[in-house]
Amino acid sequence: MSSHILLLNCGSSSMKYQLFDPETQSPLAVGIVERIGQDVGKLKHEVDGQEFVEEQPFPDHTASFAAVVAAFGKHGPSLDGVRAVGHRTVHGGSTFQESTLITDEVIAKLVELQALAPLHNPPGIAGIEAAMALLPDVPHVAIFDTAFFAKLPAEAYTYAIDREVAKKYELRRYGFHGTSHSYVSKKAAEVLGRPVEELKVIVCHLGNGASISAVDGGQAVETSMGLTPLQGLVMGTRSGDIDPGIFKFLSDKGYSIDEIDTLLNKQSGMGGMCGHTDMRDVEARIDAGDAEARLAMDVYIHRLISYIGAYIAVLGGVDAVVFTAGIGENASLVRREASNRLRHLGLVIDEEKNAVRAKEPRVISTPDSPVKILVVPTNEELAMAQDTLRIIGA
């Protein structure tokens, strides 16, 4: 029987998908529906090196998924052999602590949890319902971004606020990018040739959204994102950690709560400080002597090394620091500056190895570095496919 898995990742106005082969660990087809709900949307379907594009209205996720199924029918591969559908689901709250077979009861609970992720969970639910309607004869699995961090120690996930308020509204640190952190921490152990159970690892998932985790023996014990993905590191357009009093301060100045939320989530971070969210653009401006870009990079690195240092303390030492995701995998400047500022804690980077661009996982520290430094490309799709098969017992 085919073990191909269809993977869906739905946003408010987009639907990304892959038909994934876990045996070859590679996609058979990838695509995206963009501008859902707008006058004209776009579907891009890639298979066998060819890209097929359709432009038409996609009024909702149901129509979008119907168009995806039609694209597979026209351009291949066939969906007849799909074993299951895996759905990236951002927030599982405290209810879902691992990937879960989707039932009507699960969907009802996800609806209850929408308040925890109002931008992410509703489109995810819409995608689930659309896919289950058109592919009703295969199992559907929810893979939660929060699951890897569901068993954080209470001292790490508890916010120091009134306990009754926290309990009533389920206010705690949940963490995100869990699928990536789980995959990368295990892959790092493989690269080092050591059991993951013996390792203390810090994973730096640095992309437009960025998070960092401390993993002890394969179990996450701390992470930077919190109730929402806003907390933690400096990101492309998100501020990361900020004094909560700024909400009251800006509210007193006439900003609405929605305006403050937009400011911190969409108009801050690297984009807010220097006008660029792409690190290549930031580096180019630094090379040209731009002071704003240099300051933005300094803030970015300062926040990153502050977290790494704190997590070394939490772990009681560290065996490896791992960089992953778009910036972590490609921005040698970020890796070099962060590692050099942590040299006194045992991170000794090899400049030549760090400068090499490659798609393979690799060690970029010197042979005598007390702490190993690695670059491990994340593969969330592979992890999602494997988890989907695990849940359905395939």
N, C-alpha and C positions, 0 to 999 in steps of 0.2 A: 504493500500500500504506500502511496505517495506520502511523504512527510512535509510537503511544502506548507508553509505558514503564510497567511496574508496578514500583514501588520498595518495597523491604522494609527495615525496620530492626528487628531482633529483639533484645530484652533477655531476661534470665533468666525473667521472668514477664510479658512483654508482646511484642506484635507490632504495630508501626506500619506503615501502608501508604498509598500514594498511587497512583492511576492518573493519570499525568502526560502532558500534551500539550506536547512541546517547541516546537511551532510557535507556540502561543499563550502559552507559558511559564507555564502555569497548570494546577492539578490539575482533573481531571474528577470525581474522588471521593477522599475521604480517610477513614481509619478507624483503629481500634486495637482489639486484643484485649488485655484486661487480666486479671490474676490467673490466668495460665496455671499449671496444676498445683494450684490450690486447689479447695475444694469447689464454689464457684460463681464463674464468671468472667463477664466482660461484654464484648460486642462492640458497638462503636459505628461505624456506617457512615453517612457523610454524602455526599449527592449532590443537586445542584440545590436547595440550601438546606434540604433535609429531613434529619433525623437519625433513623436506625432503630437501635433498641437491642434486643439479645438477651442474656438472662442464662441461662447453663447451664454445666455443667462443661466446661472445656477442658483435658484431662489433659496434653497435650504440644503441641509446635509443629506436629506433623503434623495433629492434630485442629484446631488453631487455624487453620492455613492452609486446611484443608478448609472450615471455617466461613466464612472470608473469601471463598473462591470461591463458596460458596453464597449469600452476601450479594450479591455482584455479580450472580449469576443471578436473585435475587429482586427486587433494587432497581435494578440497572443501575449503570453502563453495562456492556455486554457485554465480556467478556474475549477474545472471538473474534479481535479485531483487534490484540491485544497483539503488539508487535514483539520485545520482549525483557524480561527481568526484571533489574533492578539491585539488588544487595544491598549495603547498608552493612556493611562489614567493618572492625572496629576496628583490628586489629593485623596487619600484613603482615610484621613482622620485617624482616630485611635481604634476604629473598627476593623480595618483591613490591614493586617500585619504581614501579609504575603500576597502573591498573585492569587486570583480567585476566579473560579468558574462562574460565569455570569448567569444569574437567574433573575426572575422578576423581583424577587426579594432584594437581591443585590442592587438592582437598578433603583428600587425604591429608597434604599439606604443612601445611594449616591446622590439622589435628589435631596435628601435631608442634609447632606454634607456640602451642598452647593455654596452655602454662605462662607465656608472656609476658603474656597477658590472660585469666586464668582466669575472670573474671566476665563478659567480653564475647564472646570468640571461641566458646566452646561453644554458647551460644544462637544465635549467628550461623550456625554450621555446621548446627545443627538446622533453622533456617529455610531455609537453602539446600537441604538434602536434602528437606525437605517440599515446597518449591516445585518442585524439579526432578522430584519424583515425580508431581505433579499437572499440571504444565505441561512435559512432557518434549520437546515439539516446538518450543520457542523457546529461543534462547540465553540463558544466565544469566551475568551479569557481576559480579565482586566489585570494589567501589569502596572502597579502603582509606583510612582516616583518616590513616594514616602516610605515604602515598605522596608527598605534596607535600614532605615533609621527608626523603625517602630520600637525596637528594643534598646534604645539609648538608656543609659542609667537615669534614674529619676532626677539626680542632681544636675544632669546635663539638659534634660528636656523641660524642667520646671521653671516657669517664669516667677519672679519674686513679686507677685501681685496678690491681691486678696484671693484666698484659696476658693471661696464660694463662687466668685465671679469666674475664676479660671475653670472651675468644674462645670458651671452652668453652660459656658460657651465653648468648652473644650479648647481653651487657650493654652498652648504649649508649643515647644519647638518640635516641628515635624521633619524638617529637612526635605531637600529635593535633589534631583539628579541621582537618585539612589541606584537606579539600574546601572548607570555609568560607574559610580563609585564601587559598587559590588564587583562588576566585571574587571575593572582596572586593578583593584587590590588583589584579586585572584591571579590575574595575568602577570602582575609584578612578581608574585611568588614563583610562578613558572619560570620567568626570565632569570630569576636569581637562583633557581634550582633548590628552593627551600619550601617546606610545608607552610602553607598560609597560617596554620595554627601557631607557628613559632614566631611570626613576624609582627613587628609594630611598624605600621605604614601610614604615611600622610599622603592623601591623594588630593591634588590640586586640579580641579576641573575648571579650566579657564577658557571660557568662550564669551559670547556676548552676554550670556548669563553665566555667573561664576559662583562656585562653591568649593569648600574645602572640608575634608573629613579626616578624623583620626580613627584608624582601624587597628584593633588589637586582637590578634589571633583570628582574623576573619570577621570579627564583630565590630560594628561601628560603635564608638563610645562618645563621639562628639562630631558636630557638623555646624557649618556657619549659617545656613539659611534657617529660618524659624517657622513661625506660623504661616508666613508667606515667603515667596522667593525674594523679597526686598532686603531682608537682613543679610549682613555679612560683608563680603568682599566688595570692592569697587567693581562695577560692571560696565557694560557698554552704555546703557542709558539709565541704570539704577544706581542710586547713591550708596547702597549698602548701609552699614552702621551709621546711625546719625542720632543726635540727641532727640528723644521723643518730644521734648519741650518745644521743638521747632514747629510742631503742628499747632500748638496754642499760640505761639508767637505770630506765625503767618496768618492764623485765623483772626487774631486781633488786628492784623493789618488789612483785613478785608478779603483774604483768600477763602474760598469755599473748601470743604473737605475734599471734594472731587478734584479741585484745582491743585491742592497740595499733593494728592495722590498721583496725579498726572505729572507734576513737577518731579517727584522723587522716583517714579517708575519709568518715565519716558523722556525726561528732559535733564537728567542728572548724569552721574557717572563720567566716563571719559568724554561722551558727547557734550555734556553740560560744561565740563571744565575746559575743553579745547576744541570742541566742534567736530571731533572725529571719533567714531566707534571702531574703526578698523585700525588695528595696531600698526599695519604697514604705513598708513597715512600718518599716524602719530610719530613713528620712527623717522619718516621722511622729513617731517617738520622739525624734529629734534636735530637731525643732521644739518638742517638749514639754519640752526641757531635760534629756533623759536622758543621763547621763555615759557609761554603758556603750555605748550606741548610737553616741555621738560618737567614743569611742575606737575602736570597731570600724571605723567609716568612716575614721578617720585611719590605722589600720593598713592598710586596703584601699588607700587612695590612696597611702600611702607605698611599699607594695610595687609598685604600678602604675608610679609615676613613676620608681622605682629601675630598673625594667626598661626603660622608655622611654629614660631617660638612658643606660643601658648600651648599648642597641641603636643609639642615635645614634652612640656611639663605635665600635661594631662596623662600622656602615655608613660611617663617615667623613662624617657629615652626613645630613640627611634632608629629603626634599621634602614628605612628607605623613604625618600621623598619622591613622589611620582607626579609628573606633569602630563595632562591629557586635555582633550578637546581642542577647538580651533587655535586658540592662542597658546595654550600649553604645549601643543604638538609642533607649532610652527614659528613661534616668536622666540628666537634664540636670545634676543636682547633681554626679554623678561626673565628667562631661565638664568641667564648669566648674572644679571644684576641681583636677583633674589638670592641666588646661591652664594655669590661673593659676599653679600651682607650677612650671610649666616655661616661663613667659613669658621668662625670661632666656635660654632656648635657642631662642627664635623662635616660640613658639606664642602667638598673640594671638587669643583667642576673641571673637566677636561675641555679646554677651549676648542680644540680641534673636533672632538666628538660632538660637542654642543652645536657647532656650526653646520654639521651634516644634516641635510633634509632627507628623511626616509619615512616610508610608511610602516616599517617594521618596529616592534618594540625594542628598546636598546638602553644600555647603561651609558650615561654621559659623564659620570664621575671618574676621577683618577683611580687606578687600581688600589692605592693606599688610602683612599677616602674613608674615614670611619663610618660615614653615612652614605649609602649608595643613592645616587640621583638617577632617575630613569625617565624616559619618555615612552609612554605606552598609549598608542592610538586607541581611543575608545571604540567600542562596537556594541552600541546599545541594541541594534537590531538583532545581532546574534544572541545576545543575552535574553531579549524578549522572546525570540523564537524558541530557545532552549527552555525557558520558563513555561511557555505555552505548552510545549510537549510534555513537560514534567507534570503540569497540572491535569492534563487530560489522560495521563498515564500511558503515553505513547512511547 
